[in-house]
Amino acid sequence: MKAWVCEALTGEDGLLFQEQSSLPCGAEQIRIKNHVIGLNFPDVLITRGLYQMKLEPPFIPGSECAGEVIEVGSAVTDIAVGQRVLAMTGIGAFAQELLVSPPMQQVMTIPDTMTFDDAAAFNMVYGTAMHGLKQRGNLQPDEAVLVLGSAGGCGSAAVQIAKAMGATVIAGASSDEKCQRAIACGADFAVNYSEENLRDRVMALTDNKGVNVVFDPVGDALFKQAIRCLGWNGRYLVVGFAGGEIPRFSVNYTILKSIAVIGVAYGMSAIDNPSMNQSNFNQLFAWYQQGLLKPLLDKPHAFDRIQQALARLNEGKALGKLVVRVE
């Protein structure tokens, strides 16, 4: 089988397309024939040596995919050969087939109506958004939420989930085109924070009350404006730093409006509490089948153009989640 191997920590330029030997399937492992890869910002970081999980080359990157089970180990009882699945692997997904080792790596069967494109784009961003908004942000019906990076994979998922939870959604994005995509995802309002003052616009939209929750996968300089959009007892969800810099702020600001700044670590939370995660995905799959959730996809890329797809993600040009079709 063939795979993209990271030979140097120089981003997509350090990836080489190579033939790899298929390893034997262990007793607790699952072998998946890969159909579609979902790209995530951690893939950009890990191939540059900038992610919290640091790996020395050579290794096969890729945190998420969807495909068909072609082999299971003797101790596996909950997944069968022939089932259609999604997998969150951390690494290893940039390959034509892969071995997955639950529970550290997730494997879930997907609804019959779910396409492989949607499945590959689903786990990390919808799992993150659901865990962030539900368990970490305690978002309630009729509350207001500001979603930054709302036309990206994670942001667009948060927009849809917040709407499904009954919230009013203000989408923040960096261009008019991205704002339009966020509105198409169900956002009630959209703010182009490249042209408008984010805080002023959000306060005007909320009768100067501010939002209850901020969902922030962007970080960087936008943080200083966004945290001032919170109302009394607001919750600021720190999801990621796609904007580049990790922001800093004075903790005394939390006292002014009794706000909380809350980290969202979906991957480890799912491993620590698998029953919580399964409950979340039962709801997410149900919403998907009801038509309330639909991954916002950028134009799919072919397997031999995965470097171009990663560059597009790194440059912030993606409109939605980027997927790569292996076949």
C-alpha positions as CSV (number, residue, x, y, z in Angstrom):
1,M,0.0,0.0,0.0
2,K,1.1,3.6,-0.6
3,A,1.2,6.4,1.9
4,W,2.4,10.0,2.3
5,V,5.4,9.9,4.7
6,C,6.7,12.9,6.6
7,E,10.5,12.7,6.0
8,A,11.2,16.2,7.3
9,L,9.4,18.7,9.6
10,T,9.0,21.3,6.8
11,G,5.3,21.0,6.3
12,E,3.7,19.7,3.2
13,D,7.1,20.0,1.3
14,G,8.5,17.3,3.7
15,L,6.0,14.7,2.6
16,L,7.0,11.9,0.2
17,F,4.7,9.4,-1.5
18,Q,6.1,6.0,-0.8
19,E,5.3,2.3,-0.9
20,Q,4.8,0.9,2.6
21,S,4.5,-2.7,3.9
22,S,1.2,-3.8,5.5
23,L,1.7,-4.7,9.1
24,P,-0.1,-7.7,10.7
25,C,-3.4,-7.0,12.4
26,G,-3.1,-7.4,16.2
27,A,-5.7,-9.0,18.4
28,E,-7.2,-5.6,19.4
29,Q,-6.7,-3.8,16.1
30,I,-8.9,-3.0,13.1
31,R,-7.7,-2.7,9.5
32,I,-9.5,-0.1,7.4
33,K,-9.4,0.4,3.6
34,N,-9.2,4.1,3.4
35,H,-11.7,6.0,1.1
36,V,-11.5,9.6,2.2
37,I,-9.1,11.6,4.5
38,G,-10.3,14.6,6.5
39,L,-7.6,17.3,6.9
40,N,-7.4,19.2,10.2
41,F,-5.2,22.0,11.4
42,P,-3.2,19.7,13.7
43,D,-2.0,18.0,10.5
44,V,-0.5,21.3,9.4
45,L,1.2,21.7,12.8
46,I,2.5,18.1,13.3
47,T,4.2,18.1,9.9
48,R,6.1,21.3,11.1
49,G,7.0,20.0,14.5
50,L,4.7,22.6,16.1
51,Y,2.0,20.4,17.6
52,Q,1.9,19.4,21.3
53,M,2.5,15.8,20.2
54,K,5.9,16.0,18.6
55,L,7.1,13.1,16.4
56,E,10.4,12.5,14.8
57,P,10.4,11.6,11.0
58,P,9.7,9.4,9.3
59,F,6.1,8.9,10.2
60,I,2.7,8.9,8.4
61,P,0.6,11.9,9.3
62,G,-3.2,12.2,9.2
63,S,-5.6,12.4,12.0
64,E,-8.9,11.4,10.5
65,C,-10.4,9.3,7.8
66,A,-13.4,7.2,6.7
67,G,-13.5,3.8,4.9
68,E,-14.4,0.1,5.1
69,V,-13.3,-2.4,7.7
70,I,-11.4,-5.2,5.9
71,E,-9.9,-7.1,8.9
72,V,-10.4,-7.2,12.7
73,G,-8.3,-8.7,15.4
74,S,-9.5,-11.8,17.4
75,A,-10.4,-9.7,20.5
76,V,-12.5,-7.1,18.6
77,T,-16.2,-7.7,19.1
78,D,-18.0,-4.4,18.4
79,I,-16.8,-3.8,14.8
80,A,-17.1,-6.3,11.9
81,V,-15.6,-6.7,8.5
82,G,-17.5,-4.9,5.8
83,Q,-18.8,-2.1,8.1
84,R,-18.5,1.5,7.0
85,V,-16.7,3.5,9.6
86,L,-15.0,6.8,10.5
87,A,-11.8,6.9,12.4
88,M,-9.9,9.5,14.4
89,T,-6.3,8.2,14.5
90,G,-4.1,11.1,15.5
91,I,-1.5,9.9,12.9
92,G,-1.4,7.4,10.1
93,A,-4.4,8.4,8.0
94,F,-2.5,9.6,5.0
95,A,-2.4,6.1,3.6
96,Q,-4.4,3.7,1.4
97,E,-5.1,1.4,4.4
98,L,-4.3,1.7,8.1
99,L,-4.4,-0.2,11.4
100,V,-6.3,1.4,14.2
101,S,-6.0,0.6,17.9
102,P,-9.0,1.5,20.0
103,P,-9.6,3.1,22.4
104,M,-6.7,5.4,21.9
105,Q,-7.8,5.7,18.3
106,Q,-11.5,6.0,17.7
107,V,-13.5,3.9,15.3
108,M,-17.3,4.3,14.9
109,T,-19.8,2.9,12.4
110,I,-21.5,5.5,10.4
111,P,-25.2,5.9,9.3
112,D,-26.1,4.2,6.0
113,T,-27.0,7.7,4.7
114,M,-23.7,9.2,5.5
115,T,-21.2,9.6,2.6
116,F,-17.5,8.9,3.1
117,D,-16.8,12.5,2.3
118,D,-19.1,13.6,5.2
119,A,-17.8,10.9,7.5
120,A,-14.1,11.9,7.0
121,A,-15.1,15.5,7.8
122,F,-17.2,14.6,10.8
123,N,-15.4,13.2,13.9
124,M,-12.8,15.8,14.9
125,V,-14.7,19.0,14.1
126,Y,-18.2,17.9,15.2
127,G,-16.8,16.0,18.2
128,T,-14.9,19.1,19.2
129,A,-17.7,21.5,18.7
130,M,-20.2,19.2,20.5
131,H,-18.0,18.6,23.5
132,G,-17.0,22.3,23.6
133,L,-20.6,23.7,23.5
134,K,-22.3,21.0,25.5
135,Q,-19.9,19.8,28.3
136,R,-17.5,22.7,28.5
137,G,-19.6,25.6,27.6
138,N,-22.9,24.4,29.0
139,L,-24.7,26.2,26.1
140,Q,-28.4,26.5,26.8
141,P,-31.4,27.0,24.5
142,D,-32.0,30.7,23.8
143,E,-28.5,31.7,24.7
144,A,-26.3,33.6,22.3
145,V,-23.0,32.2,21.0
146,L,-20.2,33.9,18.9
147,V,-18.4,31.4,16.6
148,L,-15.0,32.6,15.3
149,G,-13.6,31.1,12.1
150,S,-17.2,30.2,11.3
151,A,-16.5,29.2,7.6
152,G,-13.8,26.7,8.6
153,G,-14.3,23.0,9.4
154,C,-14.6,23.4,13.2
155,G,-16.3,26.8,13.1
156,S,-19.0,25.7,10.6
157,A,-19.7,22.6,12.8
158,A,-20.1,24.8,15.8
159,V,-22.6,27.0,14.0
160,Q,-24.7,24.0,13.1
161,I,-24.6,22.4,16.5
162,A,-25.3,25.6,18.3
163,K,-28.4,26.1,16.1
164,A,-29.5,22.5,16.8
165,M,-29.1,23.2,20.5
166,G,-31.5,26.2,20.2
167,A,-29.0,29.0,20.5
168,T,-28.8,32.3,18.6
169,V,-25.6,32.2,16.5
170,I,-23.4,35.1,15.5
171,A,-20.8,34.0,13.0
172,G,-17.4,35.7,12.8
173,A,-15.4,35.3,9.6
174,S,-12.6,37.1,7.7
175,S,-14.4,37.8,4.4
176,D,-17.8,38.5,3.0
177,E,-17.7,35.1,1.1
178,K,-17.0,33.3,4.4
179,C,-19.8,35.2,6.1
180,Q,-22.1,34.0,3.4
181,R,-21.0,30.4,3.9
182,A,-21.7,30.8,7.6
183,I,-25.2,32.1,7.0
184,A,-25.8,29.2,4.7
185,C,-24.8,26.9,7.6
186,G,-27.6,28.4,9.7
187,A,-26.0,31.4,11.5
188,D,-28.5,34.1,12.5
189,F,-26.0,36.9,11.9
190,A,-22.5,37.2,10.4
191,V,-19.7,39.7,11.1
192,N,-16.7,40.3,8.8
193,Y,-14.1,41.0,11.4
194,S,-11.6,42.1,8.7
195,E,-13.8,45.1,8.0
196,E,-15.9,45.6,11.1
197,N,-15.0,46.0,14.7
198,L,-16.1,42.7,16.2
199,R,-17.0,43.9,19.6
200,D,-19.0,46.9,18.4
201,R,-21.0,44.7,16.0
202,V,-21.7,41.9,18.5
203,M,-22.8,44.4,21.2
204,A,-25.2,46.0,18.7
205,L,-26.6,42.6,17.8
206,T,-27.2,41.7,21.4
207,D,-28.7,44.9,22.7
208,N,-25.3,45.6,24.4
209,K,-25.6,42.5,26.6
210,G,-22.9,40.5,24.9
211,V,-23.0,36.8,24.1
212,N,-23.1,33.9,26.6
213,V,-20.5,31.8,24.9
214,V,-17.6,32.4,22.5
215,F,-16.3,29.5,20.5
216,D,-12.7,30.3,19.4
217,P,-10.6,28.0,17.2
218,V,-8.7,31.0,15.9
219,G,-6.9,32.7,18.8
220,D,-4.2,35.2,17.7
221,A,-5.1,39.0,17.8
222,L,-8.8,38.3,17.5
223,F,-8.9,37.0,21.1
224,K,-8.6,40.6,22.5
225,Q,-11.8,41.7,20.7
226,A,-13.7,38.5,21.1
227,I,-13.3,38.2,24.9
228,R,-14.8,41.6,25.2
229,C,-17.9,40.3,23.4
230,L,-18.9,38.2,26.4
231,G,-21.7,39.2,28.7
232,W,-22.2,38.6,32.4
233,N,-21.2,35.0,33.4
234,G,-19.9,34.4,29.9
235,R,-17.9,31.4,28.9
236,Y,-14.9,31.7,26.5
237,L,-14.1,28.3,24.8
238,V,-10.4,28.0,23.8
239,V,-10.5,25.5,21.0
240,G,-7.3,26.2,18.9
241,F,-5.0,28.7,17.4
242,A,-5.5,28.6,13.6
243,G,-4.6,32.3,13.5
244,G,-1.0,31.6,14.5
245,E,-0.1,33.2,17.8
246,I,-1.3,32.0,21.2
247,P,-2.9,35.0,22.9
248,R,-2.2,36.2,26.4
249,F,-4.4,38.3,28.7
250,S,-4.7,39.6,32.2
251,V,-6.7,37.2,34.4
252,N,-8.2,40.1,36.3
253,Y,-10.4,40.6,33.3
254,T,-12.4,37.5,34.4
255,I,-13.6,39.3,37.5
256,L,-15.1,42.3,35.6
257,K,-18.0,40.2,34.2
258,S,-17.5,37.0,36.1
259,I,-16.4,35.2,33.0
260,A,-14.7,31.8,32.6
261,V,-12.0,30.9,30.1
262,I,-12.3,27.2,29.4
263,G,-10.1,24.8,27.4
264,V,-11.6,22.3,25.0
265,A,-9.5,19.1,24.7
266,Y,-11.8,16.8,22.7
267,G,-9.4,14.0,21.9
268,M,-8.3,13.2,25.5
269,S,-11.8,13.9,26.8
270,A,-13.2,11.2,24.5
271,I,-10.6,8.7,25.7
272,D,-11.1,9.6,29.4
273,N,-14.9,9.4,29.1
274,P,-15.9,7.2,26.2
275,S,-19.5,6.9,27.3
276,M,-19.9,10.7,27.2
277,N,-18.4,10.7,23.7
278,Q,-20.6,7.9,22.4
279,S,-23.7,9.8,23.8
280,N,-22.5,12.9,22.0
281,F,-22.1,11.0,18.7
282,N,-25.5,9.3,19.0
283,Q,-27.0,12.8,19.1
284,L,-24.7,14.1,16.3
285,F,-25.6,11.1,14.0
286,A,-29.3,11.6,14.8
287,W,-29.1,15.3,13.9
288,Y,-27.2,14.4,10.7
289,Q,-29.9,12.0,9.6
290,Q,-32.5,14.7,10.4
291,G,-30.7,17.1,8.1
292,L,-29.7,19.5,10.9
293,L,-25.9,18.8,10.4
294,K,-24.1,18.8,7.1
295,P,-20.3,19.2,6.9
296,L,-19.3,22.3,5.0
297,L,-16.8,21.0,2.5
298,D,-14.2,22.8,0.4
299,K,-13.5,21.3,-3.0
300,P,-12.3,17.7,-2.5
301,H,-8.7,16.9,-3.5
302,A,-7.2,13.8,-5.0
303,F,-4.8,11.7,-3.0
304,D,-1.8,12.7,-5.1
305,R,-2.6,16.4,-4.4
306,I,-2.6,16.1,-0.6
307,Q,0.3,18.6,-0.4
308,Q,-1.7,21.3,-2.2
309,A,-4.6,20.6,0.1
310,L,-2.5,21.1,3.2
311,A,-1.0,24.3,1.8
312,R,-4.6,25.6,1.2
313,L,-5.5,24.8,4.8
314,N,-2.3,26.4,6.2
315,E,-2.9,29.6,4.2
316,G,-6.5,29.9,5.5
317,K,-8.0,29.6,2.1
318,A,-10.3,26.7,2.8
319,L,-14.1,27.3,2.8
320,G,-15.1,24.5,5.1
321,K,-13.5,21.2,5.8
322,L,-10.9,19.9,3.3
323,V,-11.2,16.2,2.3
324,V,-8.9,14.1,0.2
325,R,-10.3,11.2,-1.8
326,V,-8.0,8.2,-1.7
327,E,-9.9,6.4,-4.5
